Amino acid sequence: MNQEKMIKQELAEALHVHILLLKGIETIDSNSEGALRFVVRSLGFMLERIPEALISEDEEDLYFAAFQYYNLLAELKNNLALSFPHVSSIDLSAFPDSHVDLLNKWWEEKTGLHVDTPTKQTLIVTE
């Protein structure tokens, strides 16, 4: 299976996980409402480009949407843990992230910028 198809499959899986999260919203305890609003809003930004990328034939659109998804997912997980450490009823572990290294490498080759793996921030220009 080629890389584009694998990435598209994983992005489709991310949309499915988002749907399951929304369907299970009743199981999230009422003390977690602030965290839930934060997560749902963040997921909107995180998944915004995916539908178009899934039907596009443009490899760059797909790779950029996937790069954005992976990095915003990592940021969301970190922010949820930092801002809402008491919340255990919102589990983001089901969101797939198996192509992070591939997309970070693509971004670095495309831009010349280095992605710092632990923070997912673009930090330095490599020459």
Rosetta constraint file for C-alpha pairs under 8 A:
AtomPair CA 1 CA 5 HARMONIC 6.57 0.50
AtomPair CA 1 CA 6 HARMONIC 6.73 0.50
AtomPair CA 2 CA 6 HARMONIC 6.40 0.50
AtomPair CA 3 CA 7 HARMONIC 6.10 0.50
AtomPair CA 4 CA 8 HARMONIC 6.11 0.50
AtomPair CA 4 CA 59 HARMONIC 7.28 0.50
AtomPair CA 4 CA 62 HARMONIC 7.64 0.50
AtomPair CA 5 CA 9 HARMONIC 6.11 0.50
AtomPair CA 6 CA 10 HARMONIC 6.26 0.50
AtomPair CA 7 CA 11 HARMONIC 6.16 0.50
AtomPair CA 7 CA 62 HARMONIC 7.98 0.50
AtomPair CA 7 CA 66 HARMONIC 7.23 0.50
AtomPair CA 7 CA 99 HARMONIC 7.22 0.50
AtomPair CA 8 CA 12 HARMONIC 6.10 0.50
AtomPair CA 8 CA 53 HARMONIC 7.99 0.50
AtomPair CA 8 CA 54 HARMONIC 5.86 0.50
AtomPair CA 8 CA 62 HARMONIC 7.69 0.50
AtomPair CA 9 CA 13 HARMONIC 6.20 0.50
AtomPair CA 10 CA 14 HARMONIC 6.25 0.50
AtomPair CA 10 CA 96 HARMONIC 6.44 0.50
AtomPair CA 10 CA 97 HARMONIC 7.87 0.50
AtomPair CA 11 CA 15 HARMONIC 6.45 0.50
AtomPair CA 11 CA 50 HARMONIC 6.67 0.50
AtomPair CA 11 CA 54 HARMONIC 7.68 0.50
AtomPair CA 11 CA 66 HARMONIC 7.10 0.50
AtomPair CA 11 CA 96 HARMONIC 7.95 0.50
AtomPair CA 12 CA 16 HARMONIC 6.36 0.50
AtomPair CA 12 CA 50 HARMONIC 7.97 0.50
AtomPair CA 12 CA 54 HARMONIC 7.60 0.50
AtomPair CA 13 CA 17 HARMONIC 6.19 0.50
AtomPair CA 13 CA 95 HARMONIC 7.71 0.50
AtomPair CA 13 CA 96 HARMONIC 7.15 0.50
AtomPair CA 14 CA 18 HARMONIC 6.22 0.50
AtomPair CA 14 CA 95 HARMONIC 5.52 0.50
AtomPair CA 14 CA 96 HARMONIC 6.19 0.50
AtomPair CA 15 CA 19 HARMONIC 6.30 0.50
AtomPair CA 15 CA 47 HARMONIC 7.31 0.50
AtomPair CA 16 CA 20 HARMONIC 6.30 0.50
AtomPair CA 17 CA 21 HARMONIC 6.18 0.50
AtomPair CA 17 CA 94 HARMONIC 6.65 0.50
AtomPair CA 17 CA 95 HARMONIC 6.18 0.50
AtomPair CA 18 CA 22 HARMONIC 6.30 0.50
AtomPair CA 18 CA 43 HARMONIC 7.74 0.50
AtomPair CA 18 CA 95 HARMONIC 7.94 0.50
AtomPair CA 19 CA 23 HARMONIC 6.13 0.50
AtomPair CA 20 CA 24 HARMONIC 6.13 0.50
AtomPair CA 21 CA 25 HARMONIC 6.27 0.50
AtomPair CA 24 CA 28 HARMONIC 7.42 0.50
AtomPair CA 27 CA 89 HARMONIC 7.79 0.50
AtomPair CA 28 CA 32 HARMONIC 6.82 0.50
AtomPair CA 28 CA 89 HARMONIC 5.48 0.50
AtomPair CA 28 CA 90 HARMONIC 6.81 0.50
AtomPair CA 29 CA 33 HARMONIC 7.46 0.50
AtomPair CA 29 CA 89 HARMONIC 6.76 0.50
AtomPair CA 32 CA 36 HARMONIC 6.05 0.50
AtomPair CA 32 CA 87 HARMONIC 6.14 0.50
AtomPair CA 32 CA 89 HARMONIC 7.54 0.50
AtomPair CA 33 CA 37 HARMONIC 6.18 0.50
AtomPair CA 34 CA 38 HARMONIC 6.25 0.50
AtomPair CA 35 CA 39 HARMONIC 6.10 0.50
AtomPair CA 35 CA 80 HARMONIC 7.18 0.50
AtomPair CA 35 CA 84 HARMONIC 6.35 0.50
AtomPair CA 35 CA 87 HARMONIC 7.39 0.50
AtomPair CA 36 CA 40 HARMONIC 6.04 0.50
AtomPair CA 36 CA 90 HARMONIC 7.35 0.50
AtomPair CA 37 CA 41 HARMONIC 6.06 0.50
AtomPair CA 38 CA 42 HARMONIC 6.08 0.50
AtomPair CA 39 CA 43 HARMONIC 6.00 0.50
AtomPair CA 39 CA 76 HARMONIC 7.34 0.50
AtomPair CA 39 CA 80 HARMONIC 7.62 0.50
AtomPair CA 40 CA 44 HARMONIC 6.37 0.50
AtomPair CA 41 CA 45 HARMONIC 6.87 0.50
AtomPair CA 42 CA 46 HARMONIC 6.08 0.50
AtomPair CA 42 CA 76 HARMONIC 6.91 0.50
AtomPair CA 43 CA 47 HARMONIC 5.82 0.50
AtomPair CA 44 CA 48 HARMONIC 5.71 0.50
AtomPair CA 46 CA 68 HARMONIC 6.98 0.50
AtomPair CA 46 CA 69 HARMONIC 5.18 0.50
AtomPair CA 46 CA 72 HARMONIC 5.69 0.50
AtomPair CA 46 CA 73 HARMONIC 6.81 0.50
AtomPair CA 47 CA 51 HARMONIC 7.93 0.50
AtomPair CA 47 CA 69 HARMONIC 6.41 0.50
AtomPair CA 49 CA 53 HARMONIC 6.20 0.50
AtomPair CA 49 CA 65 HARMONIC 5.54 0.50
AtomPair CA 50 CA 54 HARMONIC 6.07 0.50
AtomPair CA 50 CA 62 HARMONIC 7.82 0.50
AtomPair CA 50 CA 65 HARMONIC 6.00 0.50
AtomPair CA 50 CA 66 HARMONIC 7.51 0.50
AtomPair CA 51 CA 55 HARMONIC 6.81 0.50
AtomPair CA 52 CA 56 HARMONIC 6.02 0.50
AtomPair CA 53 CA 57 HARMONIC 7.97 0.50
AtomPair CA 53 CA 58 HARMONIC 7.84 0.50
AtomPair CA 53 CA 61 HARMONIC 5.81 0.50
AtomPair CA 53 CA 62 HARMONIC 4.75 0.50
AtomPair CA 53 CA 65 HARMONIC 6.50 0.50
AtomPair CA 54 CA 62 HARMONIC 6.97 0.50
AtomPair CA 56 CA 61 HARMONIC 7.27 0.50
AtomPair CA 56 CA 62 HARMONIC 7.24 0.50
AtomPair CA 58 CA 62 HARMONIC 6.54 0.50
AtomPair CA 59 CA 63 HARMONIC 6.11 0.50
AtomPair CA 60 CA 64 HARMONIC 5.93 0.50
AtomPair CA 61 CA 65 HARMONIC 6.08 0.50
AtomPair CA 62 CA 66 HARMONIC 6.15 0.50
AtomPair CA 63 CA 67 HARMONIC 5.95 0.50
AtomPair CA 63 CA 103 HARMONIC 6.71 0.50
AtomPair CA 63 CA 106 HARMONIC 7.80 0.50
AtomPair CA 64 CA 68 HARMONIC 6.04 0.50
AtomPair CA 65 CA 69 HARMONIC 6.06 0.50
AtomPair CA 66 CA 70 HARMONIC 6.13 0.50
AtomPair CA 66 CA 103 HARMONIC 7.12 0.50
AtomPair CA 67 CA 71 HARMONIC 6.23 0.50
AtomPair CA 67 CA 100 HARMONIC 7.38 0.50
AtomPair CA 67 CA 103 HARMONIC 5.39 0.50
AtomPair CA 67 CA 104 HARMONIC 6.82 0.50
AtomPair CA 67 CA 107 HARMONIC 7.51 0.50
AtomPair CA 68 CA 72 HARMONIC 5.95 0.50
AtomPair CA 69 CA 73 HARMONIC 5.93 0.50
AtomPair CA 70 CA 74 HARMONIC 6.33 0.50
AtomPair CA 70 CA 97 HARMONIC 6.30 0.50
AtomPair CA 70 CA 100 HARMONIC 6.17 0.50
AtomPair CA 71 CA 75 HARMONIC 6.23 0.50
AtomPair CA 71 CA 120 HARMONIC 5.95 0.50
AtomPair CA 72 CA 76 HARMONIC 5.93 0.50
AtomPair CA 73 CA 77 HARMONIC 6.20 0.50
AtomPair CA 74 CA 78 HARMONIC 6.27 0.50
AtomPair CA 74 CA 120 HARMONIC 7.31 0.50
AtomPair CA 75 CA 79 HARMONIC 6.00 0.50
AtomPair CA 75 CA 119 HARMONIC 7.75 0.50
AtomPair CA 75 CA 120 HARMONIC 7.58 0.50
AtomPair CA 76 CA 80 HARMONIC 5.92 0.50
AtomPair CA 77 CA 81 HARMONIC 6.26 0.50
AtomPair CA 77 CA 92 HARMONIC 7.00 0.50
AtomPair CA 78 CA 82 HARMONIC 6.17 0.50
AtomPair CA 79 CA 83 HARMONIC 5.70 0.50
AtomPair CA 79 CA 84 HARMONIC 7.83 0.50
AtomPair CA 80 CA 84 HARMONIC 5.35 0.50
AtomPair CA 80 CA 85 HARMONIC 7.03 0.50
AtomPair CA 81 CA 85 HARMONIC 4.88 0.50
AtomPair CA 99 CA 103 HARMONIC 6.31 0.50
AtomPair CA 100 CA 104 HARMONIC 6.01 0.50
AtomPair CA 101 CA 105 HARMONIC 6.06 0.50
AtomPair CA 102 CA 106 HARMONIC 6.23 0.50
AtomPair CA 103 CA 107 HARMONIC 6.13 0.50
AtomPair CA 104 CA 108 HARMONIC 6.16 0.50
AtomPair CA 104 CA 115 HARMONIC 6.45 0.50
AtomPair CA 105 CA 109 HARMONIC 6.13 0.50
AtomPair CA 106 CA 110 HARMONIC 6.05 0.50
AtomPair CA 107 CA 111 HARMONIC 5.95 0.50
AtomPair CA 107 CA 112 HARMONIC 7.72 0.50
AtomPair CA 107 CA 113 HARMONIC 7.43 0.50
AtomPair CA 108 CA 112 HARMONIC 5.02 0.50
AtomPair CA 108 CA 113 HARMONIC 5.04 0.50
AtomPair CA 108 CA 114 HARMONIC 5.51 0.50
AtomPair CA 108 CA 115 HARMONIC 6.87 0.50
AtomPair CA 109 CA 113 HARMONIC 7.74 0.50
AtomPair CA 112 CA 125 HARMONIC 5.87 0.50
AtomPair CA 112 CA 126 HARMONIC 5.64 0.50
AtomPair CA 112 CA 127 HARMONIC 7.10 0.50
AtomPair CA 113 CA 122 HARMONIC 6.20 0.50
AtomPair CA 113 CA 123 HARMONIC 6.94 0.50
AtomPair CA 113 CA 124 HARMONIC 5.72 0.50
AtomPair CA 113 CA 125 HARMONIC 4.62 0.50
AtomPair CA 113 CA 126 HARMONIC 6.02 0.50
AtomPair CA 114 CA 122 HARMONIC 5.64 0.50
AtomPair CA 114 CA 123 HARMONIC 5.98 0.50
AtomPair CA 114 CA 124 HARMONIC 5.52 0.50
AtomPair CA 114 CA 125 HARMONIC 6.28 0.50
AtomPair CA 114 CA 126 HARMONIC 6.65 0.50
AtomPair CA 115 CA 120 HARMONIC 5.81 0.50
AtomPair CA 115 CA 121 HARMONIC 5.64 0.50
AtomPair CA 115 CA 122 HARMONIC 4.53 0.50
AtomPair CA 115 CA 123 HARMONIC 6.36 0.50
AtomPair CA 115 CA 124 HARMONIC 7.95 0.50
AtomPair CA 116 CA 120 HARMONIC 5.21 0.50
AtomPair CA 116 CA 121 HARMONIC 5.54 0.50
AtomPair CA 116 CA 122 HARMONIC 6.27 0.50
AtomPair CA 116 CA 123 HARMONIC 6.61 0.50
AtomPair CA 117 CA 121 HARMONIC 7.60 0.50
